[in-house]
Each structure stands twice: as structure tokens, then as C-alpha cells.
Amino acid sequence: MDPTSLPTGRSPSTLLGGRLGEADDTNILNDLDFVDLTDTKIQVSEEISSHGPTELETCLRKRRTIPDKSTDALYANWRKLIPTLVDPQLKYHARTLGQALEITHDVISACATLSCARNSTSILCLFFDSNLPQVLLHHGLFPTAPSQPRMAISVDLLSFYRALFERSCDAINALASALKTHYSRRGFQVTDARGDLVQDPFRRGLGYAVQWYDVLQVEIEHQVDTVLQQSRDRVASFQPWRHTPSNTESTASTVLQRGRCAPLLVQRCPACFGGMLFGRPISEGGDIHVATDGNFHHRHRRSAGDCPRFYEPTYFLSKQFVDTVGRRIDAQRKRPATTHASLVPDEAIDLCENAYEAADGKKQKAAMDSFDNTGIMALICRHDIPLFFANIDSPGEQQKYSVALIEHLFTLLPPQATVTTLYDVGCILAQSLSKFEILPQDLLSRLRFATTAMHAYGHEWACQLVYNPQMCIGLGLSDGEGTERLWSRFVRLIGVERSSSRRLWLIDRQATAIGAEMKADLGDWIKRRLKRDIKDQASAVLDVINRSETSVDDLRVQWANQRQSQLSIRAHAPARLRKELDTVLTLQTDLDISDQALQATRTMLEKEAPSDNTLDVLESLQRGHNRLMTKVEALYSSLNVHDRFPELDGVNLDFVRVLLMARDLKMNIRKRAIASFFEWDKLDRAVGGSQQTLGTKLHQHTRKAIAKRQPALMTAIRKFNSYCERLESLYDLVWNIPLPTPLPTKLAELRGDQTLMQDVWVTPSMGEVPQWLEDSDIRDGIRALLKRDRCLEEQKRLGLEADNLCRFFGEELTALELSLRLPENERFLVPLQQKHTNFIRLQTRWSNPLASSVRFTSHVEVALNHAIAYSGAPQNTAPQLASVTMQNLAEDEQVLPEEDDLVDDEPEQAALPDILEGDIAGVEFEDDEDLVSNIRANIVWDSPEVRQSLTSSTGPLPCQEFEPRDISFLASPTAFLNDVCINGCAVLLQMDMPNSDVAIFSTFDLPRIRYHATDNMLWRNTHWTCYWEKDVWVLPIHRPAHVGHWVVCVIYLSTKELRLFDSLAERKPWKHDVKDIMKLVCRLLMVARQRGKEVHIDLDGWVARPLNLKPYQTNGYDCGVWILAAMIAILRGHHVTGL
């Protein structure tokens, strides 16, 4: 026999991947792991040459996109065959479970031992081989065709591949090619009837076997689950609450009603859907949290075609149902929109809609001429377990998919259950459902929307106040980002799906495997959430609340005031005004330029003795220009700015213009920054191992994208900070408009700056400026309070989920025990016993601090007793599964650290130190920026010792000019002193009382630090003081909050002290002022060193102390006079005024 090819004149049926017995080494079929069945008394196959057309013939055919009649017939035969293979598969499984693999004999006989005496008789048998697949399966072989198979594959190989598929993806081509290469290297080739090599001998048969073996397993699982469901229903009928007259329970604020979710939902996530009480208000988070999102990478090429329907997906909604929802939405949108009370101004929702592609259902995200299916839409629970999918067959992410998923979910919930849905554009979907009667009102009243946590930062701030899950009451720590984690697990299917005719089957089976794995992980999920998200964060937020020095009740009041103010339509009204005002300001600018040109022309002509005619023309042009200026003023008045916004009456037009420009620029900065944050977050997750590795190419691409965005972002931030500086110079206290806060120019600091998400305040505050706007401690406290509330809500919800999990464990175990004891289930005894063994092991994984192992152990005993009572049968003696015990590792063997022991690097340490923490373009102090950012001074609220100082002459001082308006402030006993008054008087005092050891700075020097002024600007405005030669620096500071307040800080370089003087003796504002003062000290010393001055820089151990612990000021306008008095005391050699 030729050892290099299969014989062509014979008709071998083959076994792929089987176990060989004792055989002659020259037997090619045995050595090839095939079994020749032709020498037996039963003929089981025909020639291999009739396997099908050659590859060349197939390639010459026109590619089909829909099944033909032969394919339909083949699939129909498979569907008829699968139910008949259930019993043989169950018997084979029962015979081999927990046992070593059987030896496959050369002769397939009815004799189980092959020890019977043989009686050979030559006869001609004519029979119908309809039971051939059953015979093969009885011996552990699965046919590759429903009738007259030419090849049979080991069931164990198929089972292994099925488990491999759950961990990877469809790899039939790889497996078939690997087997061909493996056998070729062993010296065996497969030939056809003509003796030619078969190029791809295994792919088609292996593909059919894998596909239909999985269908067989699904059919068995379905029948087993049907048996289990009957037992579940029987157990549920004995539940005490079903027989009580009242099925309601009262809580502190609501009345909850008893009910049960559909078994399908309970089996997919018992923690979410295993509860028995429903009806919690949606304003308090509702009963159930789910998330939905679309993915347009899972496309399917139109040219790949579809195979006949052979599998009913358990996760995908039917196309008919989704299209019905779509037609209903289209019909409702043609009707007039209903009036509704919107929680968020429509202007903010419109901006969100324009910012997100997911909100544009008409945007084409895939070429429809190339793809017939463009993506999938997923609905998951808050534990990231997939619930349902909708196949996307439209160009964009239309609302019909998310609405269909939500509507289908409600059909499986009790009629009183409430649901919170997290969606990237949840605000837009909520508005659509409110305007149009797309969903029934009863369902809509039990539905609440929120945005996903990370995507929330791309929404308008007003939208975040209502839809950001971190700000929504009752949502706990549900973030809605589980869909992104699900897509990361599906990424391996993307390439296979596009050219596969079994796309939905692939996705559905992967979802089943992922869901089962995550269901088993529910106990560990609860443990991680308790440790990492609640325990670790709770102590941190409590520290922040304590540092705010504000009670929790006061913080809640401030938060309520903030939401009310920023959700007001007034907060968004200037957006409608901006275009009109820009037109007037543009015209005003053009007229100013023309006036300058006109005046320049007049000056030039007057030098050359112009004629009377020329002067008349100039006068005419001047009169025309004046008329245009008058009309511009009239046009501005026609905008009715002060009528539409009476609070802006009296506000300088230039101030309003800069304020609106700052507002628009900050919105632009926020969008740019968030784009960088998304990319940064992608790298963070990859570095931390919580997301699939990006790979070198994508990692570098992401880094380059961030680096490319950074210059434009930094330029925009510096422009915004210049607007802040300009606004402060134009500011008048009587306007009472809170000034915007400058933004940090480092992405690491910008990412944690909560003011980035807040819009610029564009209307005056009635009365005093609210604390939540002016006090950063209050804002930090509010943020910490919200986190604390979410942690408490999360802990409460985790407690409910742990109870649901524990209850489900007991009920499911009871159903399993009952099924094992019912005689009608003897057919499924082995798979039920296997389920029972695997399920009972979950008690160790599902036990957690909120549901101890004692509770789970007690359920085991209770379940056994209930099963015996319900069935009336004694304890079952089914065989136990074989188990393998691993040897303990040697003491000197290295063990990988546990997950909790791994320390994740901070992003700036691991991912992007060169970009996010690097240089800032246009700033000269970049090498020492970290030094400037990290310096601190300890504040000690004890009065220092008062000492004397020496006085002497001083250097030249800048010239000061007082306008009549400034002089009137100085003359009035109740007027507020402005910057000109303070700075001018400081210079006059230095002229009258010179002191060579004292340098008095301008009121504008500290704001320059806040607005990140360059080194040249700092030096230009401070070098006249010769501060590097002096030990005492006096720094007047203006706080624009409320009606404005003046304070002063005295800096002693030799003793490294900051002496703080506040005539009102306030403490809280100094916390942030001291940080900026230390930055100023550091910057000034470094600038002097850069200019060649001898400067000693020592920024460690600085202490800040107050000069007074009790208030001196008794009215609301003398603070400026008090700091001038403090300057006099310093110049005279004292530490504090004696007034």
C-alpha cells in the first residue's frame, strides 16, 4: 500500500481526530487517524471522489449571495437529522463523562466488547442507511453530511473546538489548514478518484460538522432547560408569597409590588432580574439599570451572501419587530410634537445633538452598496452581561434600534418595574420620546434616561446636570460604559463576520459564552465594586467634605441652587443673542477703522494747506460717518438687549463682547479637551490591562493624535486666559457678574479641573454671588458629596443584588435537585447532574461580604430538603463527575501576583509623560513648571510675634496718574477703592516713607500668575521694585467675590513666612490664595535668576500665618483703606497696624 496517498479504488469513510487502537503501522488509515470501515461486514460509505466539485469548477461559477435549492435541501436534511441525534449524543456523553477516551476499533459492531465468536457468511445486503449517523454518534463520531457521509469527525475534537471557539472566534480555515499540514508532514496526502491531490480536503466537511454539532448541543441544552423550567415552575408554585392575599410591601417612601421577571432575563443576570419587589421610583434610580450602544465595525459584506436559516438566535431581535418600531417612529414624527416640560433647555439639547454622530440617524457610517448589515446595537445589564442585540441594516444609528431593545425588555418585566437606560445620547432620545408618542405612556412613565459616564463630558453642562450618571440620584456607580467593554471582547469577530454567511450565529454564540462567563463572575464583580469603588473612594470624599468646612446639608442646598441656576433658560439665552451682537460689533469695528482712516487723511491734508472744496468733502465724510455711528447705536438699541436681558442694563458693551467670546471659546476648549481625554483614557485602559492591547501601531497613532491636538488646545486655553484677564481689567463691581476662572495649561491638571465643565456665567447674579460659584471649596465639597451619595446608593443596590443572587442560588439549586429526582427526566440525568455539580461550585465564587458563604451553604441543605419534599423521592445516587487535583506549587516557585496586588501606573507615569506632562509652547519657564505646580505652604492660624525693621531710602518709582473718577473714590468715605487707587497710593506711600528692605507689588501681579503670564511679562512689570534685593514683599490682593474685597500678604523671604492680613479675618479664601502666592514667589525668583541676579531659591518649609485673628472692619467698604494702613505699618518697620 502506498504510504503517501489514500487509495483511490476503494471507498474509505474517514474519522478525523479519533483515538487509534492497536493496529499495524502499515495501515495508512490508522496512521492518518482515519478508520477504514470498508473491510467490515457493514458498508457505510461510497467513493470519496463524489465529495463534490473541484475548486476550479467552484471558482468558475458566479458567486451566489442567496442559497440555491441544493443548499436549502442540504440544510433541511440537517434540520431533520439533528433531533434524532439527541439520544445518541446523550448516551455517548453519559458513557464517556469523566472517563478516559474510548479506543476506536477498526470494526464498528453491535457487540460492545468485540469478543463474540465471528461467523462469516458472504451475503448481499440491501438496506436503507437512515440510522448511519446515529450509529456513528453512538461510537463518538459525528458525520459531515446528513446522509451518506464520507467523513466522520471525533466528537471530542468537536467539543474541544467548541470550547476554543468560545475563547477565540471562528477558526475553521485555520484548523483545516493545520490538519492538512500536519498530515502532510507525516507523509500522508488525500487524493481524489483520479489520483490528484485534494487541495482543501477538510474545510467543508469540518465546517459542516462544527456548525451542526453546535446546533445539536444547543438543541440538547434547550431540552434540558425545558425540563429545568418545568421544575422551576413547580418550585415557584410552592412559594409562600404566591398564596398570600397581599403582594405588596411598603418601604419608607414607596409601596413595592411583588413580581418576577421572565425566566430568560433571570437566567442571564440573576443579580439584576432575580428580585421579587418592583416599583421603585425612577427619580430614585429605579429597579433595573441597563445600557445600550451601537457598533458599526460588525458589518457584513453584501457579496458574502447568507446561508439558509438553521439557527434561531436567542439574543437578536427579529427584523420584523425592529422595522415595525421604525415605521411607528416615522409615523409619529409626521404628527405635531406634543408639549412637554423639558428638564434641560432645548438649546442645550440641540448642541448635544449636533455634537454626536450617534444622534444623527441619517449619517451614513458604512457604504450601503458594499454592506447589507452595517453593525449591531446591544442592550446590556449594569454588570456588562449582554441581554439582547438588534441587527443594524440602515446607514446610521437610528432610534428604532434602541427603542426596539427597550420595548422588548419591558415585555419581559413585571408591569410595575422601572428601568434606567444609559445611552451615549440618552438626553436626545428622552426628548424624542417626550415629544412624540413612540412608546405607551405607561411604559414611558417607568423609563428614565441617562448618558454614559465618559460620554457625558461631551454633552453641554446643563445636560450633564440632569443626565450625567455621576450627578443623577439613585444611579449609584452605574456608568453605562459596559458596552465598550463588550465590544472589546467582540473585536476578534470583526474580520470573520464581514465575509461569513453565518454572521448572526457567530455573534449569538459568542454572546452566549460571554454571558455565561460573566454570570459566573457576578460574586467577584460585587467584591471588586465594594473594595475598589466604594471602600477606597468613600474615605477620600469624606476628607474633601471635611476640608470644605461646610455641613452636608449646606452643600446640598448649594448643589440645588447650582442646578436651578444653570438649568434656567437665562443661562442659555445669550447663545441666541450672540449672532445679532456679533453683527453689530463687526460693523462697529469697521466704522472705527474707517474713522481712523478719515482722521489720518484729515491730518495729512491739513499739513498741505487743502482747498475749501477738499475741506468740505472731509466735513461731508465726517458727517456721514457720524450718522452711521448713530445708526449703529440705534441698531444696537433695536436688539433690545436690555429689554430681553434687563440684568445686562448698564454693563459695558466691550465687557459683554469679551464675556460672550470667553463663553464660546470655553465651549470649544471643552470639546477639544474631551477629545484628548477619550484618547488618553484609551491608553490608560490599555496600560492598566482592562482593555485589549492596542498594539504598537494603534498605540503610536493615539499618541500622535494627542500630540497633534495639544498645540491648538494650549493656544485656545491661553486665549481664554487672556479673556479672563481682560474681563478683570474691565470689571466693575456694580455689575455683579462672576468672573470666569482661568484654566490650567497642563492636561493632567485640566482633566481634574471641574470648572472646565461649567459654562462661563453670562448674567449678573441677583444679590450676592452664590457660594457654589465663587468658593472652590464649596465646589469641591459638592463634587465629593455627589460621589459620596453615589457610593451609598451603590452599596444599597449591591446589597439588593447580593440578596437576588443568593435567592436565585437557592431556587435554581432546588430546581436542579428536583429535576434529578423526577423519573421522567432520566433521559437527561447526566447533563442535569453535570449542571448540578458545576452550579453548586458557584457558592464559593458568589459569596461576598453582603451575602456570606453561610447563607449559600444553608441554601444547599434547604434545596435538598425541598426537592425531596416536592418529589417524594429519596436522594439521588447519580455518579459524581471525575475531578482533577492540582499539586501544590513548590515553595520556591514564583507565583504571579493577585489582581488586587497589581499597582496600576498613573497615566502621566506610564502612558504619556512626554506629551501630557511636557513643555507648554510659548512659555519660558517650562523646565521648572513642575516645581511651580507642586510648591506648598502650611497655613497656621496663630498670630506671629511682632518685630521691628530698619528703614532707608528706596530706588526710583513709576509715575502714577489719577483720573477724576479715581480721585472721587479717594474723596468719598464710603466708595470702593479700585486698582488705580491702591497701586497709586502704594507708590505715594513708598515715596513718603522709603524702605530699602520692602518691595510693594502691583495688584495685577498675582492675577498674571493665575493667567499664566510669560516670564518677560512678569519681569517687565516687576523689575522696577528690585525685589530680588529685598527681604520683605508686600502683595495686595483683590477678591472679586460678592462686592469685592481687598487683602494683603506680606512675604518674608529670610524666615520663609507668609503674613496674611484680612480686615474681615476670613480664613477659607486664603487656602487658594496661598497656593497662587507661592507660585508667584517661585516664578519671580526663577525669573530673576534667569536675568543674572544672585537669588537663593528655597521653597521647602514655608509657613503662612494670619496677622489678625479678629476682624477690624465693621462696614462693607473700608477694606481698601485697611490694607493701605497695613502697608504703612510695614514701611514703618511694624508687622501690623496699630489702628
NORZIQUI-V971278 format. One line per field, one symbol per residue. psi: psi as a letter, one per 40 degrees, with the letter a starting at -180 (. if undefined). burial: 1 if it has 24 or more other C-alpha atoms within 12 Angstrom, else 0. A space follows every 50 residues. Layout:
psi=???
burial=???
//
This chain:
psi=hheeiiheeighiihheihiahihdehddddefihhedeiehheiaiede diiiddddddihhieiiadddddddddddddddeeddddddddddeheii hihhidhhiehdefeihhhhhhihhhihfdedddddddefhhieidifie ihihddddddddddddebahfddddddddddddddefhihiadeeihhdg ddddddddddddddddddddddddddddddddddddeehddeeidhfiih addihiiiiiiiddddddgdddeeiehiehideedadhhiiiiihedgih hdediiiihehhhedhiiddddddddddddddeeiiiihihhdhiddddd dddddhddegeehheihdedhdheaihihiieeehhdiihhhfidagied ddddddddddeeiieeiihhhhidfddddddddddigdiiddddeehiii iiddedeeiiddddddehdeehheebfheeeddddddddedeedddddei efddddddddddddddddddeddddddddddddddddddddddddddefh iddddddddddddddeeiddeedddddddddddddddddddddddddddd ddddddefgiiddddddddddddddddddddddddddeefddddgeeehe hhdddddddddddddddddddddddddddddddddddeeeiihdiddddd dddddddddddddddddddddddddddddehhdddfhhiihiiiehdddd deheedehihheiihhbihideddhddddddddddddddddddddddddd ddddddddddddddddddddehdeeddfddddddddddddeedddeiide gidddddddddddddddddddeiihifiiiiiihhhiiiideihhiiide ehhhiidedddfddddeaihhehefddedddddeiihhhhgihihhiiii iaiiaiiihhhhiddddddddheeihhaddddddddddddddgiheehhh iieeddddddefiiddddddeedeefdeeidhhhhihhheibeihhiihh hhddefihhhhheefiddddddddddddddddddddddddeeihhhhhei fihhiieieiidheaeeedddddddddddddeeidiie.
burial=00001111001111111111000000111111111110000111111110 10000000000000000000000110011011111111111111001000 01011111000000000000000000000001111111111111111111 11111111101100110111110011001100100001111110000101 11111111111111111111000110111011111100000000000000 00000111111110111111111111111111111111111111111111 11011111011011111000011011001000000000000111111111 11101111101000110000111111111111111111111111111111 11111111110011111111111111111111111111100011111111 11111111111111111111111111111111111111111111011111 11111111111111101111111111101100110011001101100111 01001101100110111101111110110011011001001000000100 00000000000000000100000010001001000100001000100100 10101111111111111111111111111111111110000101000010 01101110111011111111111111111111111111111111111101 10011111111111100011111111111111111111111111111111 11111111111111111111110010111111111110110111111111 10001110110011111101100001000000000000000000000000 00000011001100111111001011011001101111101000000000 00010010000000000011000011111111111111111011111111 11111111111111100110111011111111111111111111111111 11100111111111111111101111111111111111000000101010 011111110001100011111111111111111111100
//
